[in-house]
Amino acid sequence: MDDLTALLRGKGLRSTPHRRAVLHALADRPHSTAVEVAEVVAHAGAAAGPSAVSELSRQGLYNVLEDLRRVGLVRSIEPAGSATRFELQHGDNHHHLVCRVCGRVRDVPCAVGSAPCLEAGPQEGFEIDEAELVFWGRCAECAAR
């Protein structure tokens, strides 16, 4: 049994070629949109030959992404004005830098301490366990132009 099969089964999911292909795609290209994941999966399937991964429909892809997100293997981020992006969930408490010009997304370590990493004002009965923070600016390449 390979590592991805064990990982999927450990989360209560069947290990399917599509789920493994999506996990591989996100390992290779973190912060990908669903369209980008589909391109990586299709390219990997074409390179491996016709028996590797059958074509993954758009709905099938979204189902796989949601299944993986639901069990905590994938994290989705939704920068304002951008398509939802997906990355493997590593269990760390990191935030994101987004370039306003080209849309590039990079990880940045937690601003302060451990989760939720920020102090909220009055919490009105909420038990806060996570803070999602996005820093906006220009990446080095765009700033140099």
C-alpha positions in Angstrom: 0.0 0.0 0.0 1.5 3.4 -1.0 1.5 6.4 1.3 -1.4 8.2 -0.4 -3.6 5.1 -0.2 -2.8 4.8 3.6 -3.5 8.5 4.0 -6.9 8.4 2.3 -8.0 5.2 4.1 -6.8 6.7 7.4 -9.3 9.6 6.8 -12.1 7.1 5.9 -11.9 7.6 2.1 -11.5 5.1 -0.6 -8.2 5.4 -2.4 -9.2 6.2 -6.0 -6.9 7.2 -8.9 -8.6 10.6 -9.1 -8.1 11.4 -5.4 -4.5 10.3 -5.6 -4.0 12.4 -8.8 -5.5 15.5 -7.1 -3.3 15.1 -4.1 -0.2 14.7 -6.3 -1.3 17.8 -8.3 -1.6 19.9 -5.2 1.7 18.7 -3.9 3.3 19.8 -7.1 1.4 23.1 -7.5 0.1 24.5 -4.2 -2.4 27.3 -4.3 -3.9 26.0 -7.5 -7.4 26.8 -8.7 -9.7 23.9 -9.7 -9.0 24.7 -13.4 -5.2 24.5 -12.7 -5.6 21.2 -10.7 -7.6 19.8 -13.7 -4.8 20.8 -16.1 -2.1 19.1 -13.9 -4.2 16.0 -13.5 -4.9 15.8 -17.3 -1.2 16.4 -18.2 -0.1 13.7 -15.7 -2.7 11.3 -17.0 -1.6 11.9 -20.6 2.0 11.5 -19.8 1.4 8.2 -17.9 -0.7 6.7 -20.7 -4.3 5.9 -21.2 -4.6 3.4 -18.3 -3.3 5.8 -15.6 -6.2 8.2 -14.8 -9.4 8.3 -16.7 -10.7 11.7 -17.6 -12.0 13.6 -14.6 -15.1 15.6 -15.2 -15.5 19.1 -13.7 -18.1 17.9 -11.3 -15.9 14.9 -10.4 -13.0 17.2 -9.7 -15.1 19.4 -7.4 -16.4 16.3 -5.6 -12.9 15.1 -5.1 -11.7 18.5 -3.8 -14.7 18.8 -1.4 -14.1 15.2 -0.1 -10.5 16.0 0.5 -11.3 19.3 2.1 -14.0 17.8 4.3 -11.6 15.3 5.9 -8.8 17.8 6.4 -6.4 16.7 3.7 -6.9 19.9 1.6 -7.4 23.5 2.6 -9.2 26.0 0.4 -8.5 29.7 0.4 -10.6 32.4 -1.2 -8.6 35.6 -1.8 -11.0 38.5 -2.6 -11.5 38.8 -6.4 -9.9 35.5 -7.1 -11.0 32.0 -7.8 -10.9 29.6 -4.8 -7.4 28.1 -4.5 -6.5 24.8 -3.0 -3.5 23.5 -1.1 -2.6 20.4 0.9 -3.4 20.8 4.6 -0.2 20.5 6.5 -1.6 21.3 10.0 0.6 24.3 10.4 -0.8 27.8 11.0 0.3 29.8 8.0 -1.2 32.7 6.1 -0.9 33.9 2.6 0.7 36.7 0.5 -1.2 37.6 -2.7 0.3 39.7 -5.5 -2.3 42.3 -6.6 -0.7 42.4 -10.1 -0.2 38.8 -11.2 -2.2 36.9 -8.5 0.8 34.8 -7.3 0.1 33.3 -3.8 2.8 32.4 -1.3 2.8 31.0 2.2 3.9 33.2 5.1 4.3 31.8 8.7 1.9 32.7 11.4 2.1 36.3 12.4 2.3 35.7 16.2 2.4 32.4 18.1 0.0 29.5 17.6 -3.5 29.2 16.3 -5.6 31.3 16.1 -2.5 33.6 15.9 -4.5 36.8 16.4 -6.6 38.2 19.2 -10.1 39.0 18.3 -12.2 41.6 20.1 -15.3 40.6 22.0 -16.1 37.0 21.0 -19.8 36.9 21.9 -19.8 33.2 22.8 -17.6 32.1 19.9 -14.8 29.6 20.4 -12.2 30.8 17.9 -9.8 28.1 16.6 -8.4 29.7 13.4 -7.7 33.1 11.9 -7.3 33.5 8.1 -5.1 36.3 7.2 -4.2 37.5 3.6 -1.5 40.0 3.0 -1.8 41.9 -0.3 0.9 43.7 -2.2 3.2 43.1 -5.2 5.6 40.2 -5.6 9.3 40.9 -6.3 8.9 40.3 -10.0 5.9 42.7 -10.4 7.5 45.3 -8.1 10.6 45.3 -10.3 8.7 46.1 -13.5 
